[in-house]
Amino acid sequence: MEKQTDARPGRSAQLRAGVALVFFAGIGALLLLGDPARVYLWVKALHVIAVISWMAGMLYLPRLFIYHTDAPVGSVQSETFKVMEQRLLKVIMGPAMALSWIFGLYLAWTVHHFEGGWLHAKLLAVVGLSAAHGFFARSAQAFARDENRRTARFWRLINEVPTVLMILIVILVIVQPF
């Protein structure tokens, strides 16, 4: 497989960008022109899809780090993990996090949930999840430079952080305890 040598995106990347642009233009039109009750349900569905995608990445990336830690520097395995980590971050996790925030804030604003104490706690937990995302992104950059200084045990423990935050967020949304 031949690598692209110039800085311009290839046809595949341009096509993906065009599809994304049309998709988001459609969502924007839906939000501006649609029946508010139906729009709310569509945005809620898209929010849940984005959150599921984001969480899948948040749970998988630390597992990749565990295996990457055990791969010898410069090995085919290590180089493969670098590609997997970067693609997971750039193609799935980054966009899913952004969409989770956008759709979630839209939902909260639309229904005036900003008054609920449970939402403030949920937003704090989502900020924590976003901070974990940032930590994972910086860690993937360290792995890409072959500068990881953490053990597989560390990554096994840190892998639980997104899980605990996810459980807290779901309980806050469903139970709304305060």
N, CA and C atoms as a LAMMPS dump frame, in Angstrom:
ITEM: TIMESTEP
0
ITEM: NUMBER OF ATOMS
534
ITEM: BOX BOUNDS ff ff ff
-5.0000000000000000e+02 5.0000000000000000e+02
-5.0000000000000000e+02 5.0000000000000000e+02
-5.0000000000000000e+02 5.0000000000000000e+02
ITEM: ATOMS id mol type element x y z
1 1 1 N 0.839 -1.17 0
2 1 2 C 0 0 0
3 1 3 C 0.89 1.241 0
4 2 1 N 0.637 2.166 -0.884
5 2 2 C 1.464 3.346 -1.047
6 2 3 C 0.976 4.456 -0.125
7 3 1 N 1.935 5.102 0.546
8 3 2 C 1.584 6.215 1.427
9 3 3 C 1.41 7.484 0.61
10 4 1 N 0.529 8.332 1.071
11 4 2 C 0.308 9.615 0.425
12 4 3 C 1.443 10.545 0.838
13 5 1 N 2.058 11.232 -0.122
14 5 2 C 3.234 12.027 0.186
15 5 3 C 2.947 13.521 0.281
16 6 1 N 1.899 14.01 -0.355
17 6 2 C 1.647 15.449 -0.264
18 6 3 C 0.7 15.748 0.891
19 7 1 N 0.549 17.021 1.183
20 7 2 C -0.251 17.441 2.336
21 7 3 C -1.744 17.475 2.048
22 8 1 N -2.136 17.329 0.784
23 8 2 C -3.555 17.381 0.44
24 8 3 C -4.24 16.071 0.809
25 9 1 N -5.481 16.17 1.265
26 9 2 C -6.198 14.932 1.584
27 9 3 C -6.522 14.148 0.316
28 10 1 N -6.554 12.821 0.445
29 10 2 C -6.899 11.963 -0.686
30 10 3 C -8.387 12.006 -0.972
31 11 1 N -8.787 11.343 -2.052
32 11 2 C -10.201 11.325 -2.456
33 11 3 C -11.071 10.742 -1.359
34 12 1 N -10.579 9.716 -0.693
35 12 2 C -11.352 9.079 0.372
36 12 3 C -11.618 10.059 1.513
37 13 1 N -10.59 10.799 1.913
38 13 2 C -10.757 11.774 2.991
39 13 3 C -11.687 12.906 2.56
40 14 1 N -11.577 13.329 1.31
41 14 2 C -12.456 14.383 0.809
42 14 3 C -13.902 13.912 0.772
43 15 1 N -14.122 12.67 0.373
44 15 2 C -15.466 12.117 0.337
45 15 3 C -16.052 12.045 1.746
46 16 1 N -15.259 11.555 2.697
47 16 2 C -15.722 11.493 4.093
48 16 3 C -16.049 12.88 4.623
49 17 1 N -15.203 13.85 4.315
50 17 2 C -15.449 15.216 4.767
51 17 3 C -16.729 15.769 4.144
52 18 1 N -16.956 15.468 2.87
53 18 2 C -18.179 15.921 2.196
54 18 3 C -19.419 15.29 2.795
55 19 1 N -19.355 14.004 3.076
56 19 2 C -20.488 13.307 3.688
57 19 3 C -20.769 13.895 5.075
58 20 1 N -19.709 14.14 5.847
59 20 2 C -19.883 14.726 7.181
60 20 3 C -20.504 16.11 7.082
61 21 1 N -20.069 16.897 6.116
62 21 2 C -20.61 18.239 5.937
63 21 3 C -22.101 18.193 5.609
64 22 1 N -22.487 17.304 4.698
65 22 2 C -23.901 17.158 4.338
66 22 3 C -24.709 16.681 5.544
67 23 1 N -24.155 15.737 6.297
68 23 2 C -24.834 15.208 7.485
69 23 3 C -25.1 16.325 8.493
70 24 1 N -24.068 17.115 8.801
71 24 2 C -24.236 18.167 9.795
72 24 3 C -25.093 19.313 9.28
73 25 1 N -25.059 19.584 7.994
74 25 2 C -25.958 20.591 7.423
75 25 3 C -27.404 20.119 7.564
76 26 1 N -27.634 18.82 7.341
77 26 2 C -28.973 18.252 7.514
78 26 3 C -29.441 18.344 8.954
79 27 1 N -28.543 18.064 9.887
80 27 2 C -28.899 18.169 11.306
81 27 3 C -29.215 19.626 11.648
82 28 1 N -28.401 20.536 11.144
83 28 2 C -28.649 21.959 11.399
84 28 3 C -29.998 22.393 10.862
85 29 1 N -30.331 21.95 9.634
86 29 2 C -31.637 22.288 9.049
87 29 3 C -32.763 21.687 9.878
88 30 1 N -32.56 20.462 10.33
89 30 2 C -33.561 19.794 11.161
90 30 3 C -33.814 20.597 12.443
91 31 1 N -32.737 21.062 13.069
92 31 2 C -32.881 21.826 14.307
93 31 3 C -33.583 23.155 14.082
94 32 1 N -33.311 23.78 12.944
95 32 2 C -33.896 25.093 12.68
96 32 3 C -35.327 25.024 12.157
97 33 1 N -35.626 23.978 11.376
98 33 2 C -36.904 23.946 10.667
99 33 3 C -37.887 22.9 11.178
100 34 1 N -37.423 21.962 11.956
101 34 2 C -38.273 20.841 12.343
102 34 3 C -39.223 21.143 13.478
103 35 1 N -40.192 20.247 13.654
104 35 2 C -41.116 20.296 14.78
105 35 3 C -40.302 20.104 16.061
106 36 1 N -40.342 21.03 16.997
107 36 2 C -39.485 20.964 18.185
108 36 3 C -39.572 19.646 18.96
109 37 1 N -40.757 19.075 19.074
110 37 2 C -40.899 17.815 19.818
111 37 3 C -40.164 16.68 19.112
112 38 1 N -40.28 16.611 17.798
113 38 2 C -39.6 15.557 17.032
114 38 3 C -38.092 15.807 16.993
115 39 1 N -37.714 17.067 16.869
116 39 2 C -36.29 17.409 16.85
117 39 3 C -35.645 16.967 18.157
118 40 1 N -36.323 17.24 19.277
119 40 2 C -35.797 16.849 20.578
120 40 3 C -35.516 15.348 20.622
121 41 1 N -36.447 14.53 20.132
122 41 2 C -36.261 13.076 20.144
123 41 3 C -35.098 12.647 19.251
124 42 1 N -34.976 13.285 18.082
125 42 2 C -33.863 12.959 17.189
126 42 3 C -32.527 13.338 17.817
127 43 1 N -32.472 14.503 18.429
128 43 2 C -31.229 14.94 19.068
129 43 3 C -30.893 14.028 20.241
130 44 1 N -31.917 13.617 20.986
131 44 2 C -31.687 12.689 22.098
132 44 3 C -31.11 11.365 21.582
133 45 1 N -31.667 10.853 20.491
134 45 2 C -31.15 9.608 19.897
135 45 3 C -29.704 9.786 19.443
136 46 1 N -29.409 10.903 18.78
137 46 2 C -28.042 11.157 18.315
138 46 3 C -27.086 11.332 19.494
139 47 1 N -27.57 11.925 20.577
140 47 2 C -26.757 12.08 21.782
141 47 3 C -26.391 10.71 22.358
142 48 1 N -27.364 9.834 22.46
143 48 2 C -27.103 8.49 23.001
144 48 3 C -26.125 7.733 22.1
145 49 1 N -26.301 7.831 20.79
146 49 2 C -25.379 7.172 19.849
147 49 3 C -23.958 7.714 20.023
148 50 1 N -23.833 9.039 20.138
149 50 2 C -22.51 9.645 20.309
150 50 3 C -21.873 9.212 21.626
151 51 1 N -22.671 9.181 22.693
152 51 2 C -22.139 8.772 23.997
153 51 3 C -21.678 7.312 23.953
154 52 1 N -22.452 6.443 23.341
155 52 2 C -22.061 5.032 23.239
156 52 3 C -20.752 4.907 22.467
157 53 1 N -20.63 5.639 21.383
158 53 2 C -19.398 5.596 20.574
159 53 3 C -18.205 6.113 21.379
160 54 1 N -18.41 7.217 22.086
161 54 2 C -17.336 7.789 22.896
162 54 3 C -16.904 6.809 23.983
163 55 1 N -17.889 6.222 24.675
164 55 2 C -17.563 5.296 25.76
165 55 3 C -16.861 4.04 25.24
166 56 1 N -17.257 3.573 24.065
167 56 2 C -16.572 2.408 23.489
168 56 3 C -15.084 2.703 23.348
169 57 1 N -14.769 3.885 22.838
170 57 2 C -13.37 4.272 22.697
171 57 3 C -12.681 4.473 24.034
172 58 1 N -13.392 5.085 24.983
173 58 2 C -12.805 5.335 26.303
174 58 3 C -12.499 4.034 27.048
175 59 1 N -13.259 3.003 26.766
176 59 2 C -13.012 1.716 27.412
177 59 3 C -11.968 0.89 26.656
178 60 1 N -11.862 1.102 25.344
179 60 2 C -10.946 0.305 24.523
180 60 3 C -9.527 0.872 24.499
181 61 1 N -9.366 2.186 24.469
182 61 2 C -8.036 2.776 24.33
183 61 3 C -7.08 2.359 25.455
184 62 1 N -7.497 2.39 26.716
185 62 2 C -6.57 1.927 27.759
186 62 3 C -6.189 0.442 27.596
187 63 1 N -7.103 -0.364 27.05
188 63 2 C -6.751 -1.768 26.786
189 63 3 C -5.653 -1.834 25.734
190 64 1 N -5.744 -0.991 24.713
191 64 2 C -4.669 -0.936 23.72
192 64 3 C -3.35 -0.536 24.385
193 65 1 N -3.42 0.416 25.318
194 65 2 C -2.206 0.847 26.013
195 65 3 C -1.582 -0.303 26.808
196 66 1 N -2.412 -1.138 27.412
197 66 2 C -1.898 -2.29 28.163
198 66 3 C -1.08 -3.182 27.245
199 67 1 N -1.65 -3.519 26.082
200 67 2 C -0.949 -4.387 25.141
201 67 3 C 0.249 -3.679 24.52
202 68 1 N 0.12 -2.382 24.269
203 68 2 C 1.207 -1.612 23.676
204 68 3 C 2.4 -1.554 24.624
205 69 1 N 2.123 -1.444 25.923
206 69 2 C 3.19 -1.396 26.925
207 69 3 C 4.068 -2.641 26.847
208 70 1 N 3.464 -3.784 26.544
209 70 2 C 4.2 -5.043 26.474
210 70 3 C 4.906 -5.274 25.138
211 71 1 N 4.614 -4.45 24.127
212 71 2 C 5.226 -4.616 22.807
213 71 3 C 6.594 -3.936 22.78
214 72 1 N 7.601 -4.6 22.25
215 72 2 C 8.933 -3.973 22.167
216 72 3 C 8.902 -2.71 21.289
217 73 1 N 9.613 -1.675 21.732
218 73 2 C 9.693 -0.425 20.978
219 73 3 C 10.254 -0.707 19.586
220 74 1 N 9.586 -0.141 18.576
221 74 2 C 10.038 -0.296 17.196
222 74 3 C 9.558 -1.567 16.519
223 75 1 N 8.898 -2.439 17.26
224 75 2 C 8.419 -3.695 16.675
225 75 3 C 7.2 -3.43 15.79
226 76 1 N 6.885 -4.395 14.957
227 76 2 C 5.7 -4.299 14.113
228 76 3 C 4.463 -4.155 14.995
229 77 1 N 4.435 -4.89 16.084
230 77 2 C 3.31 -4.797 17.033
231 77 3 C 3.153 -3.382 17.563
232 78 1 N 4.241 -2.787 18.019
233 78 2 C 4.206 -1.439 18.571
234 78 3 C 3.724 -0.432 17.532
235 79 1 N 4.218 -0.542 16.324
236 79 2 C 3.812 0.376 15.261
237 79 3 C 2.332 0.2 14.91
238 80 1 N 1.849 -1.031 14.964
239 80 2 C 0.43 -1.293 14.708
240 80 3 C -0.435 -0.665 15.794
241 81 1 N -0.004 -0.798 17.057
242 81 2 C -0.753 -0.177 18.154
243 81 3 C -0.801 1.34 18
244 82 1 N 0.284 1.947 17.548
245 82 2 C 0.306 3.407 17.343
246 82 3 C -0.774 3.825 16.35
247 83 1 N -0.882 3.093 15.252
248 83 2 C -1.888 3.406 14.232
249 83 3 C -3.29 3.209 14.811
250 84 1 N -3.507 2.105 15.5
251 84 2 C -4.825 1.83 16.084
252 84 3 C -5.229 2.917 17.077
253 85 1 N -4.304 3.32 17.933
254 85 2 C -4.589 4.328 18.952
255 85 3 C -4.944 5.67 18.311
256 86 1 N -4.154 6.085 17.329
257 86 2 C -4.411 7.369 16.677
258 86 3 C -5.742 7.361 15.923
259 87 1 N -6.032 6.298 15.221
260 87 2 C -7.301 6.229 14.479
261 87 3 C -8.492 6.195 15.419
262 88 1 N -8.371 5.463 16.507
263 88 2 C -9.455 5.419 17.486
264 88 3 C -9.73 6.815 18.038
265 89 1 N -8.675 7.536 18.363
266 89 2 C -8.833 8.894 18.895
267 89 3 C -9.412 9.855 17.866
268 90 1 N -8.856 9.853 16.67
269 90 2 C -9.223 10.867 15.67
270 90 3 C -10.522 10.561 14.936
271 91 1 N -10.807 9.296 14.7
272 91 2 C -11.963 8.931 13.882
273 91 3 C -13.206 8.651 14.725
274 92 1 N -13.021 8.133 15.925
275 92 2 C -14.183 7.756 16.746
276 92 3 C -14.299 8.634 17.991
277 93 1 N -13.301 8.614 18.83
278 93 2 C -13.432 9.252 20.139
279 93 3 C -13.576 10.772 20.076
280 94 1 N -12.746 11.436 19.302
281 94 2 C -12.809 12.898 19.216
282 94 3 C -14.154 13.393 18.704
283 95 1 N -14.581 12.916 17.526
284 95 2 C -15.888 13.348 17.03
285 95 3 C -17.034 12.947 17.96
286 96 1 N -16.966 11.749 18.537
287 96 2 C -18.044 11.296 19.421
288 96 3 C -18.115 12.159 20.679
289 97 1 N -16.956 12.547 21.221
290 97 2 C -16.966 13.422 22.399
291 97 3 C -17.585 14.773 22.038
292 98 1 N -17.165 15.34 20.924
293 98 2 C -17.695 16.652 20.51
294 98 3 C -19.204 16.586 20.309
295 99 1 N -19.675 15.55 19.634
296 99 2 C -21.114 15.411 19.396
297 99 3 C -21.876 15.162 20.693
298 100 1 N -21.293 14.407 21.609
299 100 2 C -21.933 14.178 22.913
300 100 3 C -22.152 15.5 23.628
301 101 1 N -21.145 16.341 23.624
302 101 2 C -21.261 17.649 24.266
303 101 3 C -22.292 18.523 23.554
304 102 1 N -22.2 18.595 22.233
305 102 2 C -23.114 19.465 21.47
306 102 3 C -24.563 19.041 21.673
307 103 1 N -24.848 17.758 21.457
308 103 2 C -26.226 17.284 21.586
309 103 3 C -26.701 17.353 23.032
310 104 1 N -25.818 17.028 23.983
311 104 2 C -26.198 17.071 25.389
312 104 3 C -26.532 18.475 25.858
313 105 1 N -25.715 19.44 25.473
314 105 2 C -26.001 20.822 25.859
315 105 3 C -27.275 21.328 25.187
316 106 1 N -27.493 20.92 23.948
317 106 2 C -28.742 21.291 23.27
318 106 3 C -29.943 20.75 24.042
319 107 1 N -29.876 19.486 24.442
320 107 2 C -30.982 18.877 25.186
321 107 3 C -31.217 19.594 26.511
322 108 1 N -30.147 19.872 27.228
323 108 2 C -30.286 20.545 28.521
324 108 3 C -30.854 21.947 28.34
325 109 1 N -30.413 22.649 27.328
326 109 2 C -30.892 24.007 27.078
327 109 3 C -32.362 24.001 26.667
328 110 1 N -32.73 23.054 25.816
329 110 2 C -34.094 22.981 25.296
330 110 3 C -35.118 22.718 26.391
331 111 1 N -34.772 21.863 27.333
332 111 2 C -35.733 21.457 28.363
333 111 3 C -35.51 22.225 29.665
334 112 1 N -34.603 23.164 29.666
335 112 2 C -34.331 23.989 30.843
336 112 3 C -33.917 23.145 32.05
337 113 1 N -33.137 22.107 31.787
338 113 2 C -32.666 21.257 32.878
339 113 3 C -31.512 21.88 33.644
340 114 1 N -31.05 23.049 33.22
341 114 2 C -29.915 23.647 33.91
342 114 3 C -30.24 23.988 35.354
343 115 1 N -31.534 23.94 35.708
344 115 2 C -31.913 24.218 37.088
345 115 3 C -31.731 22.997 37.992
346 116 1 N -31.644 21.811 37.431
347 116 2 C -31.572 20.594 38.24
348 116 3 C -30.186 20.332 38.798
349 117 1 N -30.126 20.032 40.102
350 117 2 C -28.848 19.711 40.741
351 117 3 C -28.205 18.47 40.146
352 118 1 N -29.033 17.506 39.723
353 118 2 C -28.497 16.288 39.131
354 118 3 C -27.729 16.61 37.852
355 119 1 N -28.196 17.614 37.092
356 119 2 C -27.517 17.955 35.84
357 119 3 C -26.164 18.597 36.126
358 120 1 N -26.095 19.417 37.158
359 120 2 C -24.808 20.018 37.515
360 120 3 C -23.806 18.924 37.881
361 121 1 N -24.257 17.938 38.64
362 121 2 C -23.384 16.819 39.002
363 121 3 C -22.999 16.014 37.762
364 122 1 N -23.964 15.805 36.852
365 122 2 C -23.68 15.071 35.625
366 122 3 C -22.652 15.826 34.789
367 123 1 N -22.841 17.142 34.643
368 123 2 C -21.882 17.935 33.868
369 123 3 C -20.484 17.859 34.472
370 124 1 N -20.395 17.858 35.785
371 124 2 C -19.101 17.722 36.458
372 124 3 C -18.469 16.366 36.118
373 125 1 N -19.275 15.311 36.132
374 125 2 C -18.773 13.978 35.782
375 125 3 C -18.356 13.926 34.311
376 126 1 N -19.099 14.596 33.434
377 126 2 C -18.744 14.619 32.006
378 126 3 C -17.468 15.429 31.793
379 127 1 N -17.274 16.484 32.579
380 127 2 C -16.01 17.222 32.519
381 127 3 C -14.867 16.291 32.937
382 128 1 N -15.096 15.473 33.972
383 128 2 C -14.1 14.478 34.387
384 128 3 C -13.812 13.473 33.286
385 129 1 N -14.855 13.03 32.6
386 129 2 C -14.687 12.096 31.484
387 129 3 C -13.908 12.753 30.346
388 130 1 N -14.192 14.03 30.106
389 130 2 C -13.461 14.769 29.074
390 130 3 C -11.991 14.935 29.465
391 131 1 N -11.722 15.146 30.75
392 131 2 C -10.341 15.242 31.227
393 131 3 C -9.619 13.901 31.035
394 132 1 N -10.322 12.803 31.319
395 132 2 C -9.735 11.475 31.087
396 132 3 C -9.438 11.291 29.599
397 133 1 N -10.342 11.754 28.742
398 133 2 C -10.125 11.698 27.292
399 133 3 C -8.841 12.458 26.938
400 134 1 N -8.689 13.649 27.487
401 134 2 C -7.481 14.434 27.226
402 134 3 C -6.225 13.728 27.709
403 135 1 N -6.304 13.113 28.875
404 135 2 C -5.169 12.346 29.395
405 135 3 C -4.837 11.187 28.464
406 136 1 N -5.855 10.483 27.996
407 136 2 C -5.623 9.37 27.068
408 136 3 C -5.013 9.86 25.757
409 137 1 N -5.48 11.008 25.274
410 137 2 C -4.936 11.56 24.02
411 137 3 C -3.453 11.915 24.19
412 138 1 N -3.109 12.552 25.313
413 138 2 C -1.695 12.867 25.569
414 138 3 C -0.869 11.59 25.722
415 139 1 N -1.461 10.582 26.335
416 139 2 C -0.754 9.309 26.515
417 139 3 C -0.518 8.629 25.169
418 140 1 N -1.496 8.704 24.274
419 140 2 C -1.318 8.123 22.931
420 140 3 C -0.189 8.84 22.194
421 141 1 N -0.069 10.152 22.401
422 141 2 C 1.036 10.892 21.78
423 141 3 C 2.375 10.432 22.357
424 142 1 N 2.41 10.166 23.662
425 142 2 C 3.641 9.661 24.277
426 142 3 C 3.987 8.282 23.713
427 143 1 N 2.998 7.42 23.566
428 143 2 C 3.243 6.111 22.948
429 143 3 C 3.756 6.285 21.522
430 144 1 N 3.188 7.232 20.78
431 144 2 C 3.603 7.461 19.386
432 144 3 C 5.077 7.887 19.307
433 145 1 N 5.545 8.577 20.349
434 145 2 C 6.957 8.997 20.403
435 145 3 C 7.826 7.955 21.121
436 146 1 N 7.242 6.802 21.46
437 146 2 C 7.936 5.752 22.224
438 146 3 C 8.423 6.274 23.577
439 147 1 N 7.577 7.099 24.225
440 147 2 C 7.945 7.7 25.506
441 147 3 C 7.009 7.292 26.644
442 148 1 N 6.288 6.208 26.51
443 148 2 C 5.434 5.761 27.603
444 148 3 C 6.299 5.349 28.781
445 149 1 N 5.973 5.864 29.959
446 149 2 C 6.721 5.526 31.174
447 149 3 C 5.844 4.788 32.182
448 150 1 N 4.63 4.453 31.788
449 150 2 C 3.701 3.803 32.711
450 150 3 C 3.661 2.299 32.465
451 151 1 N 3.277 1.579 33.513
452 151 2 C 3.231 0.119 33.427
453 151 3 C 1.867 -0.355 32.944
454 152 1 N 1.811 -1.612 32.547
455 152 2 C 0.536 -2.215 32.16
456 152 3 C -0.421 -2.214 33.361
457 153 1 N 0.109 -2.387 34.554
458 153 2 C -0.738 -2.351 35.764
459 153 3 C -1.404 -0.987 35.91
460 154 1 N -0.663 0.088 35.683
461 154 2 C -1.246 1.429 35.743
462 154 3 C -2.418 1.54 34.779
463 155 1 N -2.221 1.064 33.535
464 155 2 C -3.277 1.177 32.529
465 155 3 C -4.478 0.314 32.89
466 156 1 N -4.252 -0.827 33.537
467 156 2 C -5.377 -1.655 33.984
468 156 3 C -6.206 -0.91 35.035
469 157 1 N -5.533 -0.204 35.936
470 157 2 C -6.243 0.553 36.978
471 157 3 C -6.944 1.774 36.387
472 158 1 N -6.266 2.52 35.535
473 158 2 C -6.84 3.745 34.974
474 158 3 C -8.001 3.423 34.033
475 159 1 N -8.043 2.214 33.521
476 159 2 C -9.133 1.789 32.646
477 159 3 C -10.474 1.808 33.381
478 160 1 N -10.439 1.782 34.706
479 160 2 C -11.677 1.782 35.487
480 160 3 C -12.282 3.18 35.645
481 161 1 N -11.496 4.218 35.433
482 161 2 C -11.986 5.589 35.617
483 161 3 C -13.18 5.893 34.704
484 162 1 N -13.082 5.643 33.381
485 162 2 C -14.251 5.912 32.54
486 162 3 C -15.471 5.071 32.934
487 163 1 N -15.239 3.855 33.377
488 163 2 C -16.346 2.99 33.781
489 163 3 C -17.078 3.573 34.985
490 164 1 N -16.33 3.997 35.992
491 164 2 C -16.94 4.575 37.197
492 164 3 C -17.7 5.859 36.838
493 165 1 N -17.098 6.708 36.014
494 165 2 C -17.771 7.946 35.61
495 165 3 C -19.033 7.654 34.807
496 166 1 N -18.97 6.654 33.929
497 166 2 C -20.141 6.284 33.139
498 166 3 C -21.286 5.817 34.047
499 167 1 N -20.972 4.988 35.02
500 167 2 C -21.998 4.506 35.955
501 167 3 C -22.619 5.685 36.7
502 168 1 N -21.797 6.592 37.178
503 168 2 C -22.292 7.772 37.88
504 168 3 C -23.192 8.619 36.978
505 169 1 N -22.769 8.846 35.75
506 169 2 C -23.549 9.661 34.813
507 169 3 C -24.899 9.02 34.524
508 170 1 N -24.911 7.721 34.268
509 170 2 C -26.171 7.034 33.964
510 170 3 C -27.121 7.112 35.16
511 171 1 N -26.615 6.897 36.366
512 171 2 C -27.47 6.98 37.55
513 171 3 C -28.031 8.39 37.712
514 172 1 N -27.177 9.397 37.512
515 172 2 C -27.659 10.775 37.629
516 172 3 C -28.747 11.093 36.62
517 173 1 N -28.607 10.607 35.384
518 173 2 C -29.592 10.906 34.329
519 173 3 C -30.894 10.155 34.576
520 174 1 N -30.806 8.888 34.914
521 174 2 C -32.01 8.067 35.038
522 174 3 C -32.73 8.318 36.364
523 175 1 N -31.996 8.333 37.467
524 175 2 C -32.611 8.452 38.78
525 175 3 C -32.873 9.912 39.156
526 176 1 N -32.04 10.818 38.698
527 176 2 C -32.112 12.234 39.055
528 176 3 C -32.335 12.4 40.56
529 177 1 N -31.34 11.963 41.351
530 177 2 C -31.53 11.895 42.803
531 177 3 C -31.672 13.235 43.513
532 178 1 N -31.318 14.319 42.861
533 178 2 C -31.469 15.635 43.504
534 178 3 C -31.619 16.711 42.455
